[in-house]
């Protein structure tokens, strides 16, 4: 046994996924709802969450829907990271329970 192996940690693909803020990729909710591959999870999460916010869903409803959706992803986003990203985006995109202008 190589004792250095105990210090080896796996990196979740989330850490290396590109962020597609400037993409021209069209939003396809039905395709996203089916689950996405590891290199598309961050972008899909942002699109799906933005759609939920735009439709006026509450944060608990958004969390519940995105948690179910996440299980269809290959691989799923680790739960703590999913919740952290939802909270981060919610704080940026929502004021007083309503989507900020431009969202």
HUFENKA-V444691 format. One line per field, one symbol per residue. phi: phi as a letter, one per 40 degrees, with the letter a starting at -180 (. if undefined). Layout:
phi: ???
//
This chain:
phi: .cccccccbcccddcbccbcdbccdccbdccccchbcdcbccccdccccccccccgccccccccccccddcccbcccddccdcccccccdccbbbfgbdcdgc
//
